[in-house]
Amino acid sequence: MHTVLQIPDEADGGRADAVLAKLLDVSRSTAATWFTDGYFSMNGRSLGKSDRLSAGDRVSVDIPEQRDPLAVVVEPVEGLKILADDDHFVVIDKPVGVAAHPSPGWVGPTVVGGLAAAGYRISTSGSPERQGIVHRLDVGTSGAMVVAKTEHAYTLLKQAFKERTVEKMYHAVVQGLPDPLRGTIDAPIGRHPSYDWRFAVLEGGRPSVTHYEVLEAFGKASLVEVHLETGRTHQIRVHFSALKHPCAGDLTYGAEAKLAAELGLTRQWLHARKLAFAHPGTGERVEVISEYPQDLQYALDALQRGDV
């Protein structure tokens, strides 16, 4: 956006950030950011936020066009694989670093954009930025994820996830050895009271149930199979962190940086290993397995060899 604003008489002598925030109908903090980015100038020079303005001054405003944070960017997604393809749905192997759909603050690749770039037509049900999305995996979690292609499939799959008839099985490498070796974590989860983008076990949080079983123990860490009864954001990460056995590499939830470095991990060791659900067309059971990606396999191999 390019425009020239003439400073009115009533703003004579006012600070540039306060005056321009009011004229542009934005918050003062937003205006301050625009000053830092150099979007305001007067008489051929950059304008500072604390500069004083006089009535009749003409300020040039050059604000780049802002991308809609919810717009679907159609672009190929490296590493996105198809595990099952049907007239009703597509099951993908979601790589780490890919979001399910666009959201404010996320500028990276998305499943929705990647499928569009690959020529897939998915259900138009749901809000525009998340059409066809019936469940999500965190950006930092890889593995099997189903996307609806038809409105009928969207309705039935959404219902299946809501009624918890979908089997969601994850594998995780957690620090130490959980005791007991097989159990259920039943603890409510809510937004962390002190940290944005984090969650915690909180009294008054949403009911959250995680079933687990230790598959292999390596001393410093254990390979665990996890079945989710509920599907809260960061549920596995939060529950195992609360047990003092965070996912290896999950620095956000208390994992040791030293062990993460020894395993070559730059994210949590957590993978959506299996997804099973009733076919929305035939009702028959559909079961899909996702193999470990290279970074997680490398870390697991190191533990199994006893290198760590």
N, C-alpha and C positions, 0 to 999 in steps of 0.2 A: 504494500500500500504506500503510495506517495501522495502527500498532501502538504499544503502550506497553511499554517494556522496564524492568524493575526491576534495578538494579545489584546484583550478588551480592557477598557478603562478600569474596571473594578479589580483587575489583577495586577495593576501597576505596582511594581516593587516586590512582587511575590517570588518565592523560590521556584525555580524552573520545574522541579519534580512535582511540587504540589499543584502548580498552575496547570501543567500539561496532563497530569493524571485526571484532574477535574474536566478539562476540555475534551479529553479522549474517553472519559467515562470508564476508567480502569482504576485498579487499586494503586496506591502509592508504591507498593513494593514491586508491582509489575512495571510501573513507569521507571523505577530505579534500575531494574534489570535492563530495560531498553536503553537507558542512558549508558550503562556499562557496555552494552553492545554497539554503541555509537549510532543509534537510530535518529538522533536529533542534532540538527546543526542550525547555525544562524550566521549570516554574513560570511559564508564559506568556511566557517570553523566549527569544530565539534562543540556541542553545548554540554556543560557540566550540570549535574542535578542540583547543585547548591548555588548556581549562578542566579542572579536576580534579573527579572525581566521587566521591561517598561511597556506601558500602553503603546500600541502601534507596532511593536516589534513583530517581525515575521519569522516564524520558526518552521524550517523544513523538517518534515517527518517522513522517514523512509523505513517502513516496517515490512520485512519479508513476509510473503504469504505463508500463513501457518497451516501445516498439514492437519487435517482432521484426525485426531488420535484414534478414532474408531473406524476410519476408512480401511477397507481391505486392500492391502498392497499385493497385487498379483505378481509373484516372483518365485522362481524355482527355489526349493529348499534342499540344500546339499545333505545327502544322507537319508532323506525321507524314503522309506521303502514300503512297498505294499505287501501285506501279509495275507490278505484275503480280499477278493473283489467280487461283488455280487450286484444284481440289479437293485437290491434294497439298501446295501451298505458297503462301506469300504473300511477294512481294518488296516491301520498303518503302523509302522514301526517308527515312533517319534524319536528323532535325535535329541540329545541334550541341547539346550540353547534355543529351543523353538517353543513359542507360546501356542496355546490352542487357538486363540483368536486375538484380534487387536484389543488393546485396552489403554487407557490414559497412562502415560509414562513409559510404555513399551514401544520401542522403535525397531525391534529386531524382526526376524522372520516368524511367520505363523503357519499353522496347519491349514487354516482356511485359504490363505494366499498360495501356499505350496500346492494344494490340491487343484485350485483354479488354474495355476500355471501348467499343471500336468494334464489339463483338459477334463478334469472331473466335474460333473454337474452334481451338486449336492442339494439336499432339501432346502427349501426357502423358509421353513419354519424356524422360529426363534428370532431374536433381534437381528438387524442387518449385519452386524459385525461378527455374529456367532451362529450364523445359519448352519444347520446340520449338526451342530455340536451338542451331543447328548451327555458327555462327561468330559473332564479335563485331566491332564497331567501337568504338574508344575513345570516351569521352564527348565529347571535343573534336574528333572527326572525323565528318563528315557523309557521306551517300551511300547507295549500294545495299547492302541486307542482306536475305538470304533467311531465312525462318522456316518450319519444317516444320509442316504441319497434321495429317499422319497418322503413325502409327508406322512404316509402310513408308517413307514419304518421309524421316523422321528418320534411319532406319538407313542408307539409300542416300546421303543428302546428307552425313551425318557421315563415311561411308566415303570419299566423293568428296573432301572437304576433307582427310582424313587421307592419301589417296593422291595429293593434289595435282593432281587432274584438273580442278578448278574454276579457271577463269580469273578472277583478281582484278586488275583494272587500276585504278590510282589516278592522279590528277593532283595535282601538288604545285608550288607556287612556292617555289623555294629561293633563298637569297641567293647572289649572284655567279654565276659560270658554271662548272659542273663540267667538268673535263678528265680524260678524253676526253668528247666530247659524247654518246657512247653507250658503255655499259659494264655491268659486273656488280660488285656489292659482295658479297664473300663473306667475312663476318667474324662470329665467334660473339658472341652476345649473352647477358648475364646481368644479375642485379640489381646495381645500383650499390653498391659497398662502403660508401659514405659517406652516401648520400641515399636516404631512403624514397621510394617511388613513382617512382623513376627507374631507368632501365636504361642499360647501357653495353656497348661492345665490350670483351669480356674474354676472356683466355686461359682455356679451360676452360668457356666459356659454351656455350649450345646452338647448333648449326649454323644459320646464317641467311644466306639468299641473296636479293639484291634486284637486279633488272635495270632499267635506266633508259635513257631517251633524251631529250635536250633537244629540245623542240618549238619554243620561241621564246626568244630571249635579249633582255633589256632593259637590260643594263648592270649595274644594282644587283641584279638578280634574273633568274631564268630559270623558264619553265614547263616542267616535266618530266613525261613519262609514265613510270609505274612499274609493273612487273609483279612480283608476289611469288611466289617459289618456295616460301618457308616463311612461316609466319604468326606470328612472335613478337610479343609485346606491345611497342608503340612501335617496331616494326622500322624503318619508313621514317624516322621522326624520328631514331632513334639512328644509323642508317647514314649519313644525310646530315650529321648533326652531326659524326660521326667524320671525314667528308671535309672539314670546315670550310665546309660549305654547308648550314647548318640551314634547315629550313622557315621561311619568312618568318612572323613573329609567334610563333614557338615559343620563348618566353623561357626555358622550362624547359630547353631543350637548346641554349642559347647564341645565339639570334637577337638582333639589335639592336633595342632598344626604340624607337630613333628611326625606323627604317624601318617598324616595325609601326605606329607612330603616323601616319606619312605615308600609309600604305595603309589606315588605319582598321581595322586588325586587332586583335581582342581574343582571338584564338586562332591556332593554326597554320593556314597555308594548305595544307590537305590534304583531298582529297575522293575517296571511293570512286566512281570514274566509271563503271566497267562491271563487271558480274558475268555470267559465262556458265558454264552447267553442263548436264549431261544431265538431261532431264526424268525424274523418278523413276518415272513411269508408262509413258511411251512410249519413253524413251531418246533422243528428239530433242533437239537443242541449243536451249537457252533462253538468250537474250541480252538483258540489260536495261541501259539507259543512264540515269544520273542527271544532271540538269542542275545547274550550279553554283548554290548558294544565293546570296542577295542580297549578303551580306558579302564572299564570295570573288569574285563577279563585279565588285563595286565596286572591289576592290583590283586585279584583273586589268585592268579598263578603265583605271585610273589608270596602270598600267605601260605599256599599249599606246599610250596617248595621249602618253606621255613626261612626265606630270605629276610623276613622282618621279625 
